[in-house]
C-alpha cells in the first residue's frame, strides 16, 4: 500500500456518511438537509440510469444546504444503490488539483508561470518555448501519450487504453518519466503557444515539476497542501495501488475478444498510466470541499485565482479549469472540470464564489461511452443537472447549460468521452 494511504489510517478510510444526509467535518449532522427533498435531482439521476448509466451518486450544495442521493446499482447482479459516501476514480479532476499546487508554488516564488518549464525539467530536453503556463492550459503542443485525435478522424495512437490489450494489461505499472519520453519522441501537435489541444502529457510534466521543485512526491504535496488542511479524508493519489479503499461502486468494461463481447469488472486497475493527469481517488464530498475552498480564495491568492479562471479564447480552458458561460438568465459563469477513466465519470462544478457546487460520480455497467445512446444519456444528465442546480430549473442560453462541457471540444474525439479527457 502506498505511503499516502498508510498515513490516512484506518479511521479515515472507514469514514461513512448516512445516505441522503451530510456529516460536516465537525461531526455534527447538517440541519439543512433534514427532511429536504429534491425530486428534480432524483428524477435526473434516475433518467440517466434508465438510459444506460449503471449507477450515480450526486451531491449538491446551495442556498438550501447540502443534498446527496444515488440511483442505479453499486454492483451488477445486486440491488444496492451506489453509496452516497462512496469513493471513485476521479479521472481528469486530478488536473485541477495539480494546477492548484503548481500555482501555490508560483505564489511562493519557487516557480515562474511564464518561464520555460525546461528550467525545472532539463532532463527531458523540452522546447524552451514551452512555459509552465502552457502546460497548465494545454497550449504546449506536446503529444498526448494516450493518443492524438484530429477533427478529420485521423488518429495517432498512444499507449494502450482500450480493448483487450488494455484489459489484459490493466495492472501494468508505468513510470511517469517513461510516459513523458514516449510523448516527446512523437512530433508535437503545433508550435508551442499557437493553439490549444488537450494533452495528458502536460499534467504529467506538471506533476514532475512539483516533485522536482519541492523534493517530495506529488502525492505528499497534495496531502500537505490540500487534502489534510481541508479535512478531505476520502482523497488519495494511489500511485500504482490498484484498489479503491472503503465503500465504492463497481465499474465494468465491455470489449471484444475473439469476435465475442465480454464484460469484466475493472474496479481494480493500476492508475499509473495517467499520473498527475487522472489517477486520483476521491468522493463527492471531498470534491465539493475542494472546489468550494478553491473558488473562495482559500487555496490561492486572488491574482493567481484570476489567472486560473481566465479562459483560452478557443477552448474555454483556464489553468486546470473550464470556464463556462451559462448566460445572464442563468447566473453567468460557472467553473468546472469533469473527468473519467475506464468505468467511471466524474462531475465537478462551482459558481465563482464557491457557494453553489455540484459534484457527482457515474459508473458504467458496460464502459461503452462512445455508443450514441450512452453518450446521449451522459450529455443529458449534465444538461439537466446543471440547469436544475445553477439555473434554478430554468434553461440557460444556447451556449450555456444546454451543451455539456465536452461540447466545447471536438466530439470527433472518442477519447474525450471516457478516458481522462473530461
KASULPE-V876726 format. One record per backbone hydrogen bond with DSSP energy under -0.5 kcal/mol. NH is the residue of the N-H (numbers start at 1). CO is the residue of the C=O. E is the energy in kcal/mol with one decimal. If there is no record, write none. Layout:
# KASULPE-V876726
NH:CO:E
NH:CO:E
This chain:
# KASULPE-V876726
5:2:-0.6
6:2:-1.9
7:3:-2.3
8:4:-0.9
9:5:-0.9
9:6:-0.6
12:8:-0.8
13:9:-1.8
14:10:-1.1
14:11:-0.7
15:12:-1.1
21:18:-2.1
24:22:-0.6
24:28:-1.2
27:24:-2.2
30:22:-1.9
31:29:-0.7
33:30:-1.3
34:31:-1.0
36:33:-1.9
41:38:-0.7
42:38:-2.2
43:39:-2.9
44:40:-2.0
45:41:-2.3
46:42:-2.5
47:43:-2.5
48:44:-1.9
49:45:-2.2
50:46:-3.0
51:47:-1.3
52:49:-1.5
53:48:-2.2
54:363:-1.5
55:363:-1.7
56:71:-2.4
57:361:-2.3
58:69:-2.8
59:359:-2.8
60:67:-2.7
61:357:-2.3
62:65:-2.1
65:62:-2.4
67:60:-2.3
69:58:-1.9
71:56:-2.2
73:54:-2.0
74:80:-2.9
78:75:-2.0
86:83:-1.6
87:247:-3.0
88:282:-1.9
90:88:-0.6
90:280:-2.5
91:278:-0.5
91:280:-0.6
93:90:-1.4
94:91:-2.1
95:92:-1.5
96:93:-1.1
97:93:-1.0
98:94:-2.3
99:95:-2.7
100:96:-1.9
101:97:-2.1
102:98:-2.4
103:99:-2.4
104:100:-1.8
105:101:-1.9
106:102:-1.7
107:103:-2.3
108:104:-1.6
109:106:-1.6
110:105:-2.3
111:105:-1.1
113:111:-0.5
115:112:-1.4
117:130:-2.7
118:130:-0.5
119:116:-1.5
120:117:-1.6
121:117:-1.2
124:121:-1.4
125:122:-1.2
126:121:-0.5
130:127:-2.2
131:129:-0.8
132:115:-1.6
133:113:-2.5
135:131:-1.3
136:132:-1.9
137:133:-1.9
138:134:-0.8
138:135:-0.6
139:134:-2.1
140:134:-0.8
145:143:-0.7
147:144:-2.8
148:156:-2.4
150:154:-2.6
153:150:-2.5
156:148:-2.7
157:155:-0.6
159:145:-3.0
166:162:-1.1
167:163:-2.2
168:164:-3.0
169:165:-0.9
170:167:-1.2
172:169:-1.8
178:175:-0.6
179:175:-1.8
180:176:-2.2
181:177:-2.4
182:178:-2.4
183:179:-2.3
184:180:-2.8
185:181:-1.0
185:182:-0.5
186:183:-1.6
189:141:-3.4
193:139:-3.2
194:191:-2.1
197:138:-2.4
202:199:-1.0
203:199:-0.6
203:200:-0.5
204:200:-1.7
205:201:-2.4
206:202:-1.9
207:203:-2.0
208:204:-2.2
209:205:-2.3
210:206:-2.0
211:207:-1.9
212:208:-2.4
213:209:-2.6
214:210:-2.4
215:211:-2.0
221:217:-2.2
222:218:-2.4
223:219:-2.0
224:220:-2.8
225:221:-2.7
226:222:-2.1
227:222:-2.6
228:223:-2.5
230:226:-1.7
231:228:-1.3
232:227:-2.7
233:231:-1.6
235:232:-1.4
236:281:-2.1
238:236:-0.7
238:279:-0.6
240:238:-0.5
241:238:-2.1
245:243:-0.6
249:87:-0.6
250:74:-3.3
252:364:-2.2
253:264:-2.3
255:262:-2.6
257:260:-3.1
260:257:-1.3
262:255:-3.2
264:253:-2.5
266:251:-1.8
266:264:-0.6
267:251:-0.6
269:242:-1.5
269:267:-0.6
270:170:-3.1
271:269:-0.7
273:270:-0.6
274:271:-1.8
275:272:-0.7
277:274:-1.3
278:274:-2.2
279:274:-0.6
281:236:-2.6
282:88:-2.2
287:283:-2.3
288:284:-2.0
289:285:-2.6
290:286:-2.8
291:287:-2.6
292:288:-2.3
293:289:-2.0
294:290:-2.8
295:291:-2.4
296:292:-1.6
297:294:-1.3
298:293:-2.3
299:293:-0.7
304:301:-0.7
305:301:-2.2
306:302:-2.6
307:303:-1.6
308:304:-2.4
309:305:-1.7
310:307:-1.4
311:309:-0.7
312:317:-2.3
316:312:-2.5
318:321:-4.0
319:308:-2.1
320:136:-1.0
320:318:-0.7
322:336:-3.5
323:316:-3.3
324:322:-0.6
324:334:-2.9
326:324:-0.7
326:332:-3.0
330:327:-1.8
331:328:-0.9
332:327:-2.3
334:324:-2.5
335:350:-3.0
336:322:-2.3
337:348:-1.7
338:422:-1.9
339:346:-2.0
341:344:-1.5
344:341:-2.5
345:362:-2.4
346:339:-3.5
347:360:-2.5
349:358:-2.6
350:335:-2.1
351:356:-2.0
352:333:-0.6
354:351:-1.8
357:61:-2.3
358:349:-2.0
359:59:-2.5
360:347:-2.1
361:57:-2.3
362:345:-3.2
363:55:-2.6
364:343:-1.9
368:366:-1.9
371:368:-2.3
375:371:-2.7
376:372:-2.6
377:373:-1.9
378:374:-2.4
379:375:-2.6
380:376:-2.6
381:377:-2.2
382:378:-2.0
383:379:-2.5
384:380:-2.9
385:381:-2.5
386:382:-2.8
387:383:-2.0
388:384:-2.3
389:385:-2.7
390:386:-2.5
391:386:-0.6
391:387:-1.3
393:387:-2.1
394:391:-2.1
397:326:-2.0
400:397:-2.5
402:397:-0.8
407:404:-2.4
408:405:-1.9
409:406:-1.9
413:410:-1.3
414:412:-0.9
416:413:-1.0
417:414:-1.4
418:415:-1.2
419:415:-1.9
420:340:-7.1
420:418:-0.8
